[in-house]
């Protein structure tokens, strides 16, 4: 069963089309592992 993760409605992500948008933890892990910076700093 898939884990339910809380999505942020105030997500500052600027990567349009990112399927992780709203989930800062997953977003940061993915983009940082690819050498990209994110707007999530919270």
TORKOLMAR-770402 format. One record per atom (N, C-alpha, C, CB): atom name; x, y, z; chain; residue in three letters. Coordinates in Angstrom, 1 decimal, always signed. Glycine has a CB too. Layout:
BEGIN
{at = CA&xx = X&yy = Y&zz = Z&ch = A&aa = ALA}
...
//
This chain:
BEGIN
{at = N&xx = +0.8&yy = -1.2&zz = +0.0&ch = A&aa = UNK}
{at = CA&xx = +0.0&yy = +0.0&zz = +0.0&ch = A&aa = UNK}
{at = C&xx = +0.9&yy = +1.2&zz = +0.0&ch = A&aa = UNK}
{at = CB&xx = -1.0&yy = +0.0&zz = +1.2&ch = A&aa = UNK}
{at = N&xx = +0.5&yy = +2.2&zz = -0.8&ch = A&aa = UNK}
{at = CA&xx = +1.3&yy = +3.5&zz = -0.9&ch = A&aa = UNK}
{at = C&xx = +1.2&yy = +4.3&zz = +0.4&ch = A&aa = UNK}
{at = CB&xx = +0.9&yy = +4.3&zz = -2.1&ch = A&aa = UNK}
{at = N&xx = +2.3&yy = +4.9&zz = +0.7&ch = A&aa = UNK}
{at = CA&xx = +2.3&yy = +5.7&zz = +1.9&ch = A&aa = UNK}
{at = C&xx = +1.7&yy = +7.1&zz = +1.6&ch = A&aa = UNK}
{at = CB&xx = +3.8&yy = +5.9&zz = +2.5&ch = A&aa = UNK}
{at = N&xx = +0.8&yy = +7.6&zz = +2.4&ch = A&aa = UNK}
{at = CA&xx = +0.2&yy = +8.9&zz = +2.2&ch = A&aa = UNK}
{at = C&xx = +1.1&yy = +9.9&zz = +2.8&ch = A&aa = UNK}
{at = CB&xx = -1.2&yy = +9.0&zz = +2.9&ch = A&aa = UNK}
{at = N&xx = +1.5&yy = +10.9&zz = +1.9&ch = A&aa = UNK}
{at = CA&xx = +2.3&yy = +11.9&zz = +2.3&ch = A&aa = UNK}
{at = C&xx = +1.6&yy = +13.3&zz = +2.2&ch = A&aa = UNK}
{at = CB&xx = +3.6&yy = +12.0&zz = +1.5&ch = A&aa = UNK}
{at = N&xx = +1.8&yy = +14.1&zz = +3.2&ch = A&aa = UNK}
{at = CA&xx = +1.1&yy = +15.4&zz = +3.3&ch = A&aa = UNK}
{at = C&xx = +1.8&yy = +16.3&zz = +2.2&ch = A&aa = UNK}
{at = CB&xx = +1.2&yy = +16.0&zz = +4.7&ch = A&aa = UNK}
{at = N&xx = +1.0&yy = +16.9&zz = +1.4&ch = A&aa = UNK}
{at = CA&xx = +1.5&yy = +17.8&zz = +0.4&ch = A&aa = UNK}
{at = C&xx = +1.2&yy = +19.3&zz = +0.8&ch = A&aa = UNK}
{at = CB&xx = +0.8&yy = +17.6&zz = -1.0&ch = A&aa = UNK}
{at = N&xx = +2.2&yy = +20.1&zz = +0.6&ch = A&aa = UNK}
{at = CA&xx = +2.1&yy = +21.5&zz = +1.0&ch = A&aa = UNK}
{at = C&xx = +1.3&yy = +22.3&zz = +0.0&ch = A&aa = UNK}
{at = CB&xx = +3.5&yy = +22.1&zz = +1.2&ch = A&aa = UNK}
{at = N&xx = +0.3&yy = +23.0&zz = +0.4&ch = A&aa = UNK}
{at = CA&xx = -0.4&yy = +23.8&zz = -0.6&ch = A&aa = UNK}
{at = C&xx = +0.3&yy = +25.1&zz = -0.8&ch = A&aa = UNK}
{at = CB&xx = -1.8&yy = +24.1&zz = +0.0&ch = A&aa = UNK}
{at = N&xx = +1.3&yy = +25.4&zz = +0.0&ch = A&aa = UNK}
{at = CA&xx = +2.1&yy = +26.6&zz = -0.2&ch = A&aa = UNK}
{at = C&xx = +3.5&yy = +26.3&zz = -0.8&ch = A&aa = UNK}
{at = CB&xx = +2.3&yy = +27.4&zz = +1.2&ch = A&aa = UNK}
{at = N&xx = +3.5&yy = +25.3&zz = -1.6&ch = A&aa = UNK}
{at = CA&xx = +4.8&yy = +24.8&zz = -2.1&ch = A&aa = UNK}
{at = C&xx = +5.4&yy = +25.9&zz = -3.0&ch = A&aa = UNK}
{at = CB&xx = +4.6&yy = +23.6&zz = -3.0&ch = A&aa = UNK}
{at = N&xx = +6.7&yy = +26.3&zz = -2.7&ch = A&aa = UNK}
{at = CA&xx = +7.4&yy = +27.3&zz = -3.4&ch = A&aa = UNK}
{at = C&xx = +8.1&yy = +26.8&zz = -4.7&ch = A&aa = UNK}
{at = CB&xx = +8.4&yy = +28.0&zz = -2.5&ch = A&aa = UNK}
{at = N&xx = +7.9&yy = +25.5&zz = -5.0&ch = A&aa = UNK}
{at = CA&xx = +8.6&yy = +24.9&zz = -6.1&ch = A&aa = UNK}
{at = C&xx = +8.4&yy = +25.7&zz = -7.4&ch = A&aa = UNK}
{at = CB&xx = +8.2&yy = +23.4&zz = -6.3&ch = A&aa = UNK}
{at = N&xx = +9.5&yy = +25.9&zz = -8.1&ch = A&aa = UNK}
{at = CA&xx = +9.4&yy = +26.6&zz = -9.4&ch = A&aa = UNK}
{at = C&xx = +9.6&yy = +25.7&zz = -10.6&ch = A&aa = UNK}
{at = CB&xx = +10.4&yy = +27.7&zz = -9.4&ch = A&aa = UNK}
{at = N&xx = +9.8&yy = +24.4&zz = -10.3&ch = A&aa = UNK}
{at = CA&xx = +10.0&yy = +23.4&zz = -11.4&ch = A&aa = UNK}
{at = C&xx = +8.6&yy = +23.0&zz = -11.9&ch = A&aa = UNK}
{at = CB&xx = +10.8&yy = +22.2&zz = -10.9&ch = A&aa = UNK}
{at = N&xx = +8.1&yy = +23.6&zz = -12.9&ch = A&aa = UNK}
{at = CA&xx = +6.8&yy = +23.3&zz = -13.4&ch = A&aa = UNK}
{at = C&xx = +6.8&yy = +21.8&zz = -14.0&ch = A&aa = UNK}
{at = CB&xx = +6.4&yy = +24.2&zz = -14.6&ch = A&aa = UNK}
{at = N&xx = +5.8&yy = +21.1&zz = -13.7&ch = A&aa = UNK}
{at = CA&xx = +5.7&yy = +19.7&zz = -14.1&ch = A&aa = UNK}
{at = C&xx = +6.4&yy = +18.7&zz = -13.2&ch = A&aa = UNK}
{at = CB&xx = +6.3&yy = +19.6&zz = -15.5&ch = A&aa = UNK}
{at = N&xx = +7.0&yy = +19.2&zz = -12.1&ch = A&aa = UNK}
{at = CA&xx = +7.6&yy = +18.2&zz = -11.2&ch = A&aa = UNK}
{at = C&xx = +6.6&yy = +17.4&zz = -10.5&ch = A&aa = UNK}
{at = CB&xx = +8.5&yy = +19.0&zz = -10.1&ch = A&aa = UNK}
{at = N&xx = +6.6&yy = +16.1&zz = -10.6&ch = A&aa = UNK}
{at = CA&xx = +5.6&yy = +15.3&zz = -9.9&ch = A&aa = UNK}
{at = C&xx = +5.7&yy = +15.3&zz = -8.4&ch = A&aa = UNK}
{at = CB&xx = +5.7&yy = +13.8&zz = -10.4&ch = A&aa = UNK}
{at = N&xx = +6.8&yy = +15.8&zz = -7.9&ch = A&aa = UNK}
{at = CA&xx = +7.0&yy = +15.8&zz = -6.4&ch = A&aa = UNK}
{at = C&xx = +6.6&yy = +17.2&zz = -5.8&ch = A&aa = UNK}
{at = CB&xx = +8.5&yy = +15.6&zz = -6.1&ch = A&aa = UNK}
{at = N&xx = +6.0&yy = +18.0&zz = -6.7&ch = A&aa = UNK}
{at = CA&xx = +5.6&yy = +19.4&zz = -6.2&ch = A&aa = UNK}
{at = C&xx = +4.6&yy = +19.3&zz = -5.1&ch = A&aa = UNK}
{at = CB&xx = +5.0&yy = +20.2&zz = -7.4&ch = A&aa = UNK}
{at = N&xx = +4.9&yy = +20.0&zz = -4.0&ch = A&aa = UNK}
{at = CA&xx = +4.1&yy = +19.9&zz = -2.8&ch = A&aa = UNK}
{at = C&xx = +4.6&yy = +19.0&zz = -1.7&ch = A&aa = UNK}
{at = CB&xx = +2.7&yy = +19.5&zz = -3.2&ch = A&aa = UNK}
{at = N&xx = +5.6&yy = +18.2&zz = -2.1&ch = A&aa = UNK}
{at = CA&xx = +6.2&yy = +17.3&zz = -1.1&ch = A&aa = UNK}
{at = C&xx = +7.7&yy = +17.7&zz = -1.0&ch = A&aa = UNK}
{at = CB&xx = +6.0&yy = +15.7&zz = -1.6&ch = A&aa = UNK}
{at = N&xx = +7.9&yy = +18.6&zz = -0.1&ch = A&aa = UNK}
{at = CA&xx = +9.3&yy = +19.2&zz = -0.1&ch = A&aa = UNK}
{at = C&xx = +10.4&yy = +18.2&zz = +0.2&ch = A&aa = UNK}
{at = CB&xx = +9.3&yy = +20.3&zz = +1.0&ch = A&aa = UNK}
{at = N&xx = +10.1&yy = +17.2&zz = +1.1&ch = A&aa = UNK}
{at = CA&xx = +11.1&yy = +16.2&zz = +1.4&ch = A&aa = UNK}
{at = C&xx = +11.5&yy = +15.5&zz = +0.2&ch = A&aa = UNK}
{at = CB&xx = +10.6&yy = +15.3&zz = +2.5&ch = A&aa = UNK}
{at = N&xx = +10.6&yy = +15.0&zz = -0.6&ch = A&aa = UNK}
{at = CA&xx = +10.9&yy = +14.2&zz = -1.8&ch = A&aa = UNK}
{at = C&xx = +11.5&yy = +15.1&zz = -2.9&ch = A&aa = UNK}
{at = CB&xx = +9.7&yy = +13.5&zz = -2.4&ch = A&aa = UNK}
{at = N&xx = +11.0&yy = +16.3&zz = -3.0&ch = A&aa = UNK}
{at = CA&xx = +11.4&yy = +17.3&zz = -4.0&ch = A&aa = UNK}
{at = C&xx = +12.9&yy = +17.6&zz = -3.7&ch = A&aa = UNK}
{at = CB&xx = +10.6&yy = +18.6&zz = -3.9&ch = A&aa = UNK}
{at = N&xx = +13.2&yy = +18.0&zz = -2.5&ch = A&aa = UNK}
{at = CA&xx = +14.6&yy = +18.3&zz = -2.2&ch = A&aa = UNK}
{at = C&xx = +15.5&yy = +17.1&zz = -2.4&ch = A&aa = UNK}
{at = CB&xx = +14.7&yy = +18.8&zz = -0.7&ch = A&aa = UNK}
{at = N&xx = +15.2&yy = +16.0&zz = -2.0&ch = A&aa = UNK}
{at = CA&xx = +16.0&yy = +14.8&zz = -2.1&ch = A&aa = UNK}
{at = C&xx = +16.3&yy = +14.5&zz = -3.6&ch = A&aa = UNK}
{at = CB&xx = +15.4&yy = +13.5&zz = -1.5&ch = A&aa = UNK}
{at = N&xx = +15.3&yy = +14.6&zz = -4.4&ch = A&aa = UNK}
{at = CA&xx = +15.5&yy = +14.4&zz = -5.9&ch = A&aa = UNK}
{at = C&xx = +16.3&yy = +15.5&zz = -6.5&ch = A&aa = UNK}
{at = CB&xx = +14.1&yy = +14.3&zz = -6.6&ch = A&aa = UNK}
{at = N&xx = +15.9&yy = +16.7&zz = -6.4&ch = A&aa = UNK}
{at = CA&xx = +16.7&yy = +17.8&zz = -7.1&ch = A&aa = UNK}
{at = C&xx = +18.1&yy = +18.0&zz = -6.5&ch = A&aa = UNK}
{at = CB&xx = +15.9&yy = +19.1&zz = -6.9&ch = A&aa = UNK}
{at = N&xx = +18.3&yy = +17.8&zz = -5.2&ch = A&aa = UNK}
{at = CA&xx = +19.6&yy = +18.0&zz = -4.7&ch = A&aa = UNK}
{at = C&xx = +20.5&yy = +16.9&zz = -5.2&ch = A&aa = UNK}
{at = CB&xx = +19.6&yy = +18.0&zz = -3.1&ch = A&aa = UNK}
{at = N&xx = +20.0&yy = +15.7&zz = -5.3&ch = A&aa = UNK}
{at = CA&xx = +20.8&yy = +14.5&zz = -5.8&ch = A&aa = UNK}
{at = C&xx = +21.2&yy = +14.7&zz = -7.3&ch = A&aa = UNK}
{at = CB&xx = +20.0&yy = +13.2&zz = -5.6&ch = A&aa = UNK}
{at = N&xx = +20.5&yy = +15.6&zz = -8.0&ch = A&aa = UNK}
{at = CA&xx = +20.8&yy = +15.9&zz = -9.4&ch = A&aa = UNK}
{at = C&xx = +21.6&yy = +17.2&zz = -9.5&ch = A&aa = UNK}
{at = CB&xx = +19.5&yy = +15.9&zz = -10.2&ch = A&aa = UNK}
{at = N&xx = +22.0&yy = +17.8&zz = -8.4&ch = A&aa = UNK}
{at = CA&xx = +22.8&yy = +19.0&zz = -8.4&ch = A&aa = UNK}
{at = C&xx = +22.0&yy = +20.2&zz = -8.6&ch = A&aa = UNK}
{at = CB&xx = +23.8&yy = +18.9&zz = -9.5&ch = A&aa = UNK}
{at = N&xx = +20.7&yy = +20.2&zz = -8.5&ch = A&aa = UNK}
{at = CA&xx = +19.8&yy = +21.3&zz = -8.6&ch = A&aa = UNK}
{at = C&xx = +19.5&yy = +21.9&zz = -7.2&ch = A&aa = UNK}
{at = CB&xx = +18.5&yy = +21.0&zz = -9.4&ch = A&aa = UNK}
{at = N&xx = +19.2&yy = +23.1&zz = -7.1&ch = A&aa = UNK}
{at = CA&xx = +18.8&yy = +23.7&zz = -5.9&ch = A&aa = UNK}
{at = C&xx = +17.3&yy = +23.9&zz = -5.9&ch = A&aa = UNK}
{at = CB&xx = +19.5&yy = +25.1&zz = -5.6&ch = A&aa = UNK}
{at = N&xx = +16.7&yy = +23.9&zz = -4.8&ch = A&aa = UNK}
{at = CA&xx = +15.2&yy = +24.1&zz = -4.7&ch = A&aa = UNK}
{at = C&xx = +14.8&yy = +25.3&zz = -3.9&ch = A&aa = UNK}
{at = CB&xx = +14.6&yy = +22.8&zz = -4.0&ch = A&aa = UNK}
{at = N&xx = +13.6&yy = +25.7&zz = -4.1&ch = A&aa = UNK}
{at = CA&xx = +13.1&yy = +26.9&zz = -3.3&ch = A&aa = UNK}
{at = C&xx = +12.6&yy = +26.5&zz = -1.9&ch = A&aa = UNK}
{at = CB&xx = +11.9&yy = +27.6&zz = -4.1&ch = A&aa = UNK}
{at = N&xx = +12.5&yy = +25.2&zz = -1.7&ch = A&aa = UNK}
{at = CA&xx = +12.1&yy = +24.7&zz = -0.4&ch = A&aa = UNK}
{at = C&xx = +13.2&yy = +24.9&zz = +0.6&ch = A&aa = UNK}
{at = CB&xx = +11.7&yy = +23.2&zz = -0.4&ch = A&aa = UNK}
{at = N&xx = +13.0&yy = +25.8&zz = +1.6&ch = A&aa = UNK}
{at = CA&xx = +14.0&yy = +26.0&zz = +2.6&ch = A&aa = UNK}
{at = C&xx = +13.4&yy = +25.8&zz = +4.0&ch = A&aa = UNK}
{at = CB&xx = +14.7&yy = +27.3&zz = +2.4&ch = A&aa = UNK}
{at = N&xx = +12.2&yy = +25.3&zz = +4.0&ch = A&aa = UNK}
{at = CA&xx = +11.5&yy = +25.2&zz = +5.3&ch = A&aa = UNK}
{at = C&xx = +11.6&yy = +23.9&zz = +5.9&ch = A&aa = UNK}
{at = CB&xx = +10.1&yy = +25.6&zz = +5.1&ch = A&aa = UNK}
//
